């Protein structure tokens, strides 16, 4: 039997962060802003970090990718 008064929490949809057209992770909204979850190796350096905005997260991912490329060279 299904409960009619059950209130479901509104799902927080992740927002994809791309650099140069390549998806590197997602940000998930939370009470303090956004939490970054990496899905590609160059972005794992900042996996789990919190950001106040999507733009700050994107900048951090871009820096991580750039630094990763510099270390590989």
Number of C-alpha atoms within 10 A of each C-alpha: 3 5 6 6 6 7 7 6 6 6 7 9 10 15 14 17 23 14 14 7 7 10 14 23 25 22 25 17 20 12 7 10 13 22 23 28 21 22 14 13 12 19 22 18 15 17 18 13 14 19 19 14 14 20 11 13 22 21 13 18 25 19 16 17 20 13 13 16 11 9 8 6 5
